[in-house]
Amino acid sequence: MNSLTIPQGTFDLARFPEHPRDPFRAWDAADEYLLRQLTDPEAGPVDLSGTVAVVGDRWGALATALAAHRPVQISDSYLARRATLANLARNGIDQDAVRLLSSRDTPPDRIDVLIVRVPKSLAFLEDQLHRIAPAVHAGTVIIGTGMVKEIHTSTLKLFERIIGPTRTSLAVRKARLIFCTPDPELPRKPSPWPYRYELPADVGPVSGLTTVNHAGIFCADRLDVGTRFFLKHLPTRGGDVRVVDLGCGNGVVGLSAAVANPDAHITFVDESYGAVASAEETFRAGAPDGAKADFLVGDGCADLEPGSVDLVLNNPPFHSHMATTDATARTMFAGARTALRQGGELWVVGNRHLSYHTHLRRIFGNCTTVAGDPKFVVLRAVKR
């Protein structure tokens, strides 16, 4: 946990789930730059008396600091949402002070101040700007923020094309601001997302099926090579088994399990609202008649009944925003072990250099290599 001191006050902030040894803060220089800008006497303090919308707040730092103005937070991340609630409570702020919306919810009808934390995914930014554009008006104040390495010419062009004239600030502590002026004459077009494509012919049971991809999910415009390798080596389970596609993304791994065994019950879980929406649409488009599934936005296997699962399939992320870390994978592995029944199995695909086998042996007491190539490895751990 760290204290952020800004003109709005001093706030104790932490990521979610909170880990005592987590080296990463719940805020960075980009968040701080924006919050200071809102009260800058030279630029003129921004009037926050109207509807304030905060898009892409990573761990709730922006919403917590602006809670006195009762902002609307729009986020694709379940963990960001939980972090926001925890940080509000941590600072003695009523949780009702912030209205929480997911990326799949309808934005407010009118937005007077729009704050955008620039996401890693340009496609997700495009989708969100398209969805929010009808709510802005000529007087809307729009300020984006991000680290210099996150803001590119393509970022500015998106704001310019969808909202209106755009410029950037000078860099401060490697952070930069984006100022955008709404142009009411710009045509308001629908988002081009979701994107659909046909899976290749050499990926097992799902070959040739269609996948649906909402903006922001990993490799939304093509099948990533790690998943492609995984699909060729998935286990086959017959009968009425419970399978979890953990960190499901667009859901092709869980769909493959459903097509191979129509009697299985598949649970698709991801912390991204867009990913779970993608997985559900992918499943509905390609699953056999009578196939059973549920779709869960949550923190890994935390909401699953302990000892209730036969098989967990996992292609874990190894980035948290711009930071490279295996913390998410370790949390997923531990949660999977709790959810599995005795004899249940966790199958994982990952880059060979990530050494997931070390974590699996520590958590499960065993790990075997199922398949590998120069870049990827598929690993199997059994709950004993």
C-alpha positions in Angstrom: 0.0 0.0 0.0 1.2 3.5 -0.8 0.1 7.0 0.0 -0.7 9.4 -2.9 -0.6 13.1 -1.9 -2.2 15.4 -4.4 -4.3 18.6 -4.2 -7.4 16.5 -3.6 -5.9 15.1 -0.4 -3.8 12.2 0.8 -5.0 8.7 -0.1 -3.8 5.2 0.9 -4.1 3.0 -2.1 -3.4 -0.6 -3.0 -4.0 -3.0 -5.9 -6.4 -5.9 -5.7 -5.9 -8.5 -4.6 -3.5 -6.9 -2.1 -0.2 -8.7 -1.6 2.3 -7.6 1.1 5.3 -8.1 -1.2 3.7 -6.6 -4.3 6.3 -4.2 -5.7 3.8 -2.3 -7.8 1.8 0.7 -6.7 -1.9 1.3 -7.3 -1.1 4.6 -9.1 1.7 6.1 -11.2 3.0 9.5 -12.5 0.3 9.6 -15.1 -2.5 9.4 -12.6 -0.8 12.1 -10.4 -0.2 14.4 -13.4 -3.8 14.3 -14.3 -5.1 14.9 -10.8 -2.8 17.9 -10.4 -3.9 19.3 -13.8 -7.5 19.3 -12.7 -6.7 21.9 -10.0 -3.9 23.8 -11.8 -4.5 27.5 -11.3 -2.6 28.5 -14.4 -4.7 26.3 -16.7 -7.8 27.2 -14.7 -9.3 24.6 -12.4 -11.7 22.2 -14.1 -15.3 22.5 -13.1 -16.3 19.1 -11.7 -19.8 20.0 -10.8 -21.4 18.1 -13.7 -21.2 14.4 -14.7 -17.6 13.2 -14.4 -16.7 10.0 -16.1 -13.4 8.1 -15.5 -12.5 5.6 -18.1 -9.9 2.9 -17.7 -9.0 3.7 -14.0 -6.5 0.9 -13.3 -6.7 0.4 -9.6 -9.3 3.1 -8.5 -6.8 5.9 -7.8 -8.5 8.4 -10.0 -12.0 7.5 -8.8 -11.0 7.5 -5.2 -9.3 10.9 -5.4 -12.3 12.4 -7.2 -15.0 10.7 -5.0 -16.1 14.0 -3.6 -17.5 14.7 -7.1 -19.4 11.4 -7.4 -17.8 10.2 -10.6 -18.8 7.4 -12.9 -16.1 4.8 -13.3 -16.1 2.8 -16.6 -13.8 -0.2 -16.5 -13.3 -3.5 -18.3 -11.5 -5.0 -15.3 -13.2 -6.8 -12.4 -10.0 -6.4 -10.4 -9.9 -2.7 -11.0 -13.5 -2.5 -9.8 -12.7 -4.5 -6.6 -9.6 -2.3 -6.1 -11.8 0.8 -6.4 -14.2 -0.4 -3.7 -11.4 -1.5 -1.4 -9.6 1.8 -1.8 -12.8 3.8 -1.1 -13.3 1.8 2.1 -9.6 2.1 3.0 -9.9 5.9 2.9 -13.3 6.1 4.8 -15.2 7.0 1.7 -18.8 5.8 1.1 -18.7 3.3 -1.7 -21.8 4.9 -3.2 -19.7 7.9 -4.0 -18.5 6.2 -7.2 -20.9 4.7 -9.7 -19.3 1.6 -11.2 -20.0 0.6 -14.8 -18.4 -2.1 -16.8 -17.2 -1.6 -20.4 -20.3 -3.5 -21.5 -22.7 -1.2 -19.7 -24.4 1.8 -21.4 -22.4 5.0 -20.7 -24.2 8.0 -19.1 -26.4 10.0 -21.5 -24.3 13.2 -20.8 -20.7 13.6 -19.8 -19.4 17.0 -18.7 -15.8 15.9 -17.8 -14.3 12.9 -19.4 -11.1 11.5 -18.0 -9.4 8.7 -19.9 -6.5 6.6 -18.7 -5.0 5.4 -22.0 -5.1 1.6 -22.1 -2.5 -0.7 -23.5 -4.9 -1.8 -26.3 -5.5 0.7 -29.1 -8.5 -1.3 -30.1 -10.1 -1.0 -26.7 -9.5 2.7 -26.7 -11.2 2.9 -30.1 -14.2 0.9 -28.9 -14.6 3.0 -25.7 -14.3 6.3 -27.5 -17.0 5.3 -30.0 -19.3 4.2 -27.2 -18.8 7.4 -25.2 -18.8 9.9 -28.1 -22.6 10.4 -28.1 -22.5 11.5 -24.5 -20.0 14.3 -25.0 -21.0 17.8 -26.0 -19.3 21.0 -27.1 -18.5 22.0 -23.5 -17.2 18.6 -22.3 -13.7 18.8 -20.9 -11.7 15.8 -22.1 -8.3 14.9 -20.6 -6.4 11.7 -21.2 -3.4 10.5 -19.4 -0.7 7.9 -19.7 3.0 7.3 -19.5 5.0 8.6 -22.5 5.6 5.0 -23.8 1.8 4.4 -23.8 0.9 7.4 -25.9 1.6 7.2 -29.6 0.7 9.1 -32.7 -2.0 6.5 -33.3 -3.5 7.2 -29.9 -3.9 10.9 -30.7 -5.3 10.1 -34.1 -8.0 8.0 -32.5 -9.1 10.9 -30.2 -9.0 13.3 -33.2 -11.0 11.0 -35.5 -13.7 10.0 -33.0 -14.0 13.0 -30.7 -12.3 16.1 -32.1 -9.1 18.2 -32.2 -6.4 16.8 -30.0 -3.1 18.0 -28.5 -0.6 16.7 -25.9 1.1 18.3 -23.0 4.8 18.4 -22.2 6.1 15.2 -20.5 6.4 15.3 -16.7 8.1 12.4 -14.9 7.7 10.4 -18.1 3.9 11.0 -18.1 1.9 13.0 -20.6 -1.6 14.4 -20.9 -3.9 14.5 -23.8 -6.3 17.4 -24.4 -9.2 16.8 -26.7 -11.9 19.3 -27.8 -15.2 17.8 -28.9 -16.3 18.6 -32.4 -20.1 18.3 -32.6 -19.9 18.2 -36.4 -18.0 14.9 -36.5 -20.3 12.0 -37.5 -20.9 9.6 -34.7 -20.2 6.1 -35.9 -20.8 2.8 -34.2 -17.8 0.9 -32.9 -16.3 -1.6 -35.4 -16.1 -4.2 -32.6 -16.6 -7.1 -32.0 -14.4 -8.7 -34.6 -15.1 -12.2 -35.9 -12.8 -14.6 -37.7 -12.7 -18.2 -38.6 -10.3 -20.5 -36.8 -7.7 -22.3 -38.8 -8.1 -25.9 -40.0 -5.4 -27.5 -37.9 -6.5 -26.7 -34.3 -8.4 -29.8 -33.3 -12.2 -29.8 -32.6 -12.7 -26.1 -33.1 -11.1 -26.0 -36.6 -13.1 -23.8 -38.9 -15.4 -22.5 -36.2 -16.0 -18.8 -35.7 -14.6 -16.8 -32.8 -16.1 -13.5 -31.6 -13.7 -10.9 -30.1 -14.7 -7.7 -28.3 -12.1 -5.0 -28.2 -9.2 -5.3 -25.7 -8.9 -9.0 -25.4 -5.5 -10.5 -26.1 -4.9 -11.1 -29.9 -8.4 -10.0 -30.8 -7.8 -10.1 -34.5 -6.1 -13.5 -34.8 -5.4 -16.7 -33.0 -2.3 -16.2 -30.8 0.4 -18.8 -31.3 0.4 -20.0 -27.7 -3.3 -20.8 -27.8 -2.9 -22.4 -31.2 -0.2 -24.7 -29.7 -2.4 -25.4 -26.7 -5.4 -26.4 -28.8 -3.4 -29.1 -30.5 -2.5 -30.7 -27.1 -5.7 -30.4 -25.0 -6.7 -33.4 -22.9 -9.8 -35.4 -23.8 -12.3 -36.0 -21.0 -15.5 -37.9 -21.6 -18.7 -38.0 -19.5 -20.2 -35.4 -17.2 -17.1 -33.5 -16.1 -16.6 -30.0 -14.9 -14.1 -28.0 -16.9 -12.9 -24.5 -16.3 -11.4 -22.2 -19.0 -9.4 -20.0 -16.7 -8.6 -16.6 -18.1 -10.8 -17.5 -21.0 -10.2 -14.6 -23.4 -12.4 -15.2 -26.4 -13.3 -18.7 -25.2 -11.8 -20.9 -27.9 -10.1 -23.3 -25.4 -13.3 -23.9 -23.5 -15.2 -24.2 -26.7 -12.7 -26.9 -27.9 -13.4 -28.8 -24.7 -17.2 -28.5 -25.2 -17.0 -29.7 -28.8 -14.8 -32.7 -27.9 -17.1 -33.7 -25.1 -20.7 -32.3 -25.3 -21.5 -33.9 -21.9 -19.0 -31.6 -20.1 -20.0 -28.5 -18.2 -17.7 -25.6 -19.1 -17.1 -22.6 -16.9 -15.6 -19.6 -18.7 -14.0 -17.2 -16.3 -12.0 -14.0 -16.8 -11.5 -10.7 -15.0 -12.3 -8.8 -18.2 -15.9 -8.1 -18.9 -15.2 -7.9 -22.6 -13.4 -11.3 -22.6 -16.4 -13.0 -20.9 -18.8 -11.4 -23.4 -16.5 -12.7 -26.2 -16.4 -16.2 -24.7 -20.2 -16.4 -24.4 -20.7 -15.3 -28.0 -18.0 -17.6 -29.3 -19.6 -20.5 -27.4 -23.1 -19.7 -28.6 -21.9 -19.6 -32.2 -19.9 -22.9 -32.2 -21.0 -25.2 -29.3 -23.0 -28.3 -30.1 -26.7 -28.4 -29.3 -27.2 -29.1 -25.6 -23.7 -28.1 -24.5 -23.6 -26.7 -21.0 -21.7 -23.6 -19.9 -21.7 -20.7 -17.5 -19.8 -17.4 -17.8 -18.2 -15.7 -14.9 -16.5 -12.4 -14.5 -14.3 -12.7 -11.5 -10.9 -13.2 -9.8 -9.9 -16.5 -11.2 -11.3 -19.5 -9.4 -12.1 -17.6 -6.2 -15.9 -17.8 -6.7 -15.9 -21.5 -7.6 -16.8 -24.1 -4.9 -13.6 -25.8 -3.6 -13.1 -29.3 -4.8 -15.8 -29.1 -7.5 -13.8 -29.1 -10.7 -12.3 -32.0 -12.8 -10.1 -30.0 -15.2 -8.7 -26.5 -15.4 -7.3 -25.2 -18.7 -5.1 -22.1 -18.5 -3.1 -19.8 -20.7 -2.1 -17.2 -18.1 -1.1 -13.6 -18.8 2.4 -12.5 -17.9 1.8 -8.8 -18.0 -0.1 -6.4 -15.6 -0.6 -3.3 -17.8 3.0 -2.4 -18.8 4.8 -4.5 -16.1 6.0 -8.1 -16.8 5.1 -10.3 -13.8 4.2 -13.9 -13.0 2.1 -12.9 -10.0 -1.2 -13.4 -11.9 -0.1 -16.9 -13.0 0.9 -17.9 -9.5 -2.5 -16.7 -8.2 -4.3 -18.6 -10.9 -2.4 -21.8 -10.2 -3.1 -21.6 -6.5 -6.8 -20.9 -7.1 -7.1 -23.7 -9.5 -5.7 -26.2 -7.0 -8.3 -25.1 -4.5 -11.1 -25.5 -7.0 -10.0 -28.9 -8.2 -11.2 -32.1 -6.6 -8.7 -34.9 -5.7 -7.3 -36.3 -8.9 -8.3 -33.2 -10.8 -5.8 -31.7 -13.3 -4.5 -28.2 -14.3 -3.2 -27.9 -17.8 -1.2 -24.8 -18.6 0.5 -23.4 -21.7 3.1 -20.8 -21.5 6.3 -19.4 -22.9 9.1 -21.8 -22.1 11.3 -19.1 -20.5 8.6 -18.3 -17.8 9.5 -21.5 -15.8 5.9 -22.2 -14.8 6.9 -25.7 -13.8 8.7 -24.3 -10.8 5.5 -22.7 -9.4 3.4 -25.7 -10.3 5.7 -28.1 -8.4 5.7 -25.8 -5.4 1.9 -25.5 -5.4 0.8 -29.0 -6.5 3.9 -31.0 -5.6 4.2 -32.3 -9.1 4.4 -31.2 -12.8 4.9 -33.0 -16.0 5.6 -31.7 -19.5 2.9 -32.8 -22.0 4.3 -31.1 -25.1 6.8 -28.4 -26.1 8.4 -26.6 -29.0 11.3 -24.1 -29.0 8.9 -21.3 -27.7 6.0 -22.9 -25.8 5.4 -25.7 -23.3 2.2 -27.5 -22.1 2.4 -28.5 -18.5 0.1 -30.8 -16.4 -0.3 -30.8 -12.6 -2.5 -33.1 -10.6 -4.1 -32.4 -7.3 -3.2 -35.3 -5.0 
